[in-house]
Amino acid sequence: MSQKCDVLIVGGGPAGLAAAIALRMQGADVLLADAIKPPIDKACGEGLMPDAHRDLAALGVTCEPAEGSAFRGIRFVNWTDGEPVSVSADFAAGEGVGMRRTVLHARLVERALDAGVRLQWKTHVALGSGVSLNSEPCRYRYLVGADGQSSRVRTWAGLDGGRLISKRFGFRRHYRIPPASHYVEVHWCALGQAYVTPVAPNEICVAVVTRHSATRMQRVIDAIPFLRERLAPIEASTRERGALTTTRRLWRVVKGNVALIGDASGSVDAVTGEGLAISFRQAGLLSHSLHNGSLESYAAEHEKTLQMPRRMARALLLMDAYPSVRNLAMRVLAREPKLFHGLLQVHMGEMNLPGFLLRNRPRLMSRLASSDIRASDKERASA
Ligand SMILES: Cc1cc2nc3c(=O)[nH]c(=O)nc-3n(C[C@H](O)[C@H](O)[C@H](O)COP(=O)(O)OP(=O)(O)OC[C@H]3O[C@@H](n4cnc5c(N)ncnc54)[C@H](O)[C@@H]3O)c2cc1C
């Protein structure tokens, strides 16, 4: 007994399923295997940025309005500079959508089945001189590793070479209360960030990310007065889940007829909120490349999908690690919300970084030079 397909995808998370749908839409015979079975849940902030939302729609993945909750931008709140300092920006185009991972997974599976992808759950994938699925050999033209950040396909194919830039610890819980705003709110405290995403008209997802391995989710929530007070009277509606979040750069994501996608192919810290959008973008690139008969253009274009999110991750991780940088950045952004709006556009790929810097340099320099922004905490307290 043996199986045969054009493309074998190992891993049925968002990246694997999006790639399977995109490839099937181009006519490929696609077989996808995952070690576990749906509904597949995962610790995640559950925010789909407008570009991720658009890419999903292009794949034919639709969600009922009641299955998620739209958000119109991002709000940062800093709790480490005396009084809380906050700044918000709306997306220049489109809306984001908060959606439970289980709902997103169910919709992707439905669409994959509808498109004709062959799905094999609870499948043991053995990688040796050949590949077998539950002990049955499988022949393929291309193999795609979509098996997440600890990818076994990556190691098997000899693609582990690269650099781990950051590693943090993430957690998430849900609470049945109406969202406090139409934004994804990122609360910054000394222990890390807690971000709140509306995922239904009457439900929020709270995700916490911290660099301290011994810090637990509740400690971070307790360090943020707004969340502590809001969440204290309510019990979480789901059990806590945890996961590592990394920023990882790989030197190569293609070798022979093997390609990596999603977190298996490199990642950015969760605080960027970009993991899903990047996966969907890569799915489009991969199907386009294979449609043209090789993995060449995927290999050449893949790095671009991670370049800007990785830069943003670096900046956000600097704010996380250094309170003085965080406090200064937040004071500047709170005084100049247009800068925050511009940075969000850069993050979304709607403006390039040199263009943003060129346009905003004078504003940025004058703000950084102004004495009230630069004043130390002590000076400001005594003023
Ligand atoms: C705390 C936290 C918060 C986050 N918040 C956000 C957010 O708000 N927005 C956003 O866009 N992104 C967010 N992310 C990132 C996002 O979750 C990931 O980028 C996304 O899950 C990547 O999808 P994937 O399919 O590549 O990997 P995964 O979701 O990890 O899926 C991998 C799949 O491969 C399967 N698998 C693994 N090994 C094998 C094997 N050997 N054989 C067969 N199958 C296998 C697994 O069962 C799984 O189904 C967050 C991440 C964390 C940790």
The ligand as a MOL file (V3000), in Angstrom:
LIG
                    3D

  0  0  0     0  0            999 V3000
M  V30 BEGIN CTAB
M  V30 COUNTS 53 58 0 0 0
M  V30 BEGIN ATOM
M  V30 1 C 1.1410 33.6360 22.8660 0
M  V30 2 C 1.0330 33.8050 21.3710 0
M  V30 3 C 0.2090 34.7930 20.8520 0
M  V30 4 C 0.0890 34.9530 19.4630 0
M  V30 5 N -0.7560 35.9140 18.9820 0
M  V30 6 C -0.9280 36.0650 17.6510 0
M  V30 7 C -1.8860 36.9990 17.1230 0
M  V30 8 O -2.6130 37.6760 17.8570 0
M  V30 9 N -1.9880 37.1240 15.7640 0
M  V30 10 C -1.2190 36.3790 14.9120 0
M  V30 11 O -1.3430 36.5530 13.7010 0
M  V30 12 N -0.3320 35.4770 15.3720 0
M  V30 13 C -0.1670 35.2980 16.7160 0
M  V30 14 N 0.7050 34.3470 17.1920 0
M  V30 15 C 1.5030 33.5620 16.2130 0
M  V30 16 C 0.6650 32.4440 15.5970 0
M  V30 17 O 0.0380 31.6900 16.6040 0
M  V30 18 C 1.5690 31.5450 14.7540 0
M  V30 19 O 2.3350 32.3410 13.8970 0
M  V30 20 C 0.7280 30.5490 13.9430 0
M  V30 21 O 0.0860 29.6350 14.7990 0
M  V30 22 C 1.6380 29.7830 12.9780 0
M  V30 23 O 0.8810 28.7950 12.3350 0
M  V30 24 P 1.5780 27.4520 11.8290 0
M  V30 25 O 0.5230 26.7200 11.0950 0
M  V30 26 O 2.8600 27.7670 11.1710 0
M  V30 27 O 1.9800 26.6620 13.1720 0
M  V30 28 P 1.0690 25.9760 14.2640 0
M  V30 29 O -0.1420 26.7730 14.5180 0
M  V30 30 O 1.9880 25.6970 15.4150 0
M  V30 31 O 0.6170 24.5910 13.5940 0
M  V30 32 C 1.5150 23.5290 13.3900 0
M  V30 33 C 0.7300 22.2510 13.1480 0
M  V30 34 O 1.6570 21.2080 12.8490 0
M  V30 35 C 1.2770 20.0370 13.5350 0
M  V30 36 N 2.4900 19.2330 13.7520 0
M  V30 37 C 3.5750 19.5220 14.4910 0
M  V30 38 N 4.4840 18.5460 14.4290 0
M  V30 39 C 3.9540 17.5860 13.6060 0
M  V30 40 C 4.4180 16.3230 13.1570 0
M  V30 41 N 5.6200 15.8530 13.5040 0
M  V30 42 N 3.6180 15.6060 12.3390 0
M  V30 43 C 2.4070 16.0870 11.9620 0
M  V30 44 N 1.9130 17.2750 12.3530 0
M  V30 45 C 2.6770 18.0280 13.1770 0
M  V30 46 C 0.6460 20.5400 14.8340 0
M  V30 47 O -0.2440 19.5620 15.3640 0
M  V30 48 C -0.0780 21.7990 14.3640 0
M  V30 49 O -1.4070 21.5260 13.9780 0
M  V30 50 C 0.8520 34.1480 18.5740 0
M  V30 51 C 1.6910 33.1530 19.1000 0
M  V30 52 C 1.7790 32.9740 20.4810 0
M  V30 53 C 2.6890 31.8870 21.0210 0
M  V30 END ATOM
M  V30 BEGIN BOND
M  V30 1 1 1 2
M  V30 2 1 2 3
M  V30 3 2 2 52
M  V30 4 2 3 4
M  V30 5 1 4 5
M  V30 6 1 4 50
M  V30 7 2 5 6
M  V30 8 1 6 7
M  V30 9 1 6 13
M  V30 10 2 7 8
M  V30 11 1 7 9
M  V30 12 1 9 10
M  V30 13 2 10 11
M  V30 14 1 10 12
M  V30 15 2 12 13
M  V30 16 1 13 14
M  V30 17 1 14 15
M  V30 18 1 14 50
M  V30 19 1 15 16
M  V30 20 1 16 17
M  V30 21 1 16 18
M  V30 22 1 18 19
M  V30 23 1 18 20
M  V30 24 1 20 21
M  V30 25 1 20 22
M  V30 26 1 22 23
M  V30 27 1 23 24
M  V30 28 2 24 25
M  V30 29 1 24 26
M  V30 30 1 24 27
M  V30 31 1 27 28
M  V30 32 2 28 29
M  V30 33 1 28 30
M  V30 34 1 28 31
M  V30 35 1 31 32
M  V30 36 1 32 33
M  V30 37 1 33 34
M  V30 38 1 33 48
M  V30 39 1 34 35
M  V30 40 1 35 36
M  V30 41 1 35 46
M  V30 42 1 36 37
M  V30 43 1 36 45
M  V30 44 2 37 38
M  V30 45 1 38 39
M  V30 46 1 39 40
M  V30 47 2 39 45
M  V30 48 1 40 41
M  V30 49 2 40 42
M  V30 50 1 42 43
M  V30 51 2 43 44
M  V30 52 1 44 45
M  V30 53 1 46 47
M  V30 54 1 46 48
M  V30 55 1 48 49
M  V30 56 2 50 51
M  V30 57 1 51 52
M  V30 58 1 52 53
M  V30 END BOND
M  V30 END CTAB
M  END
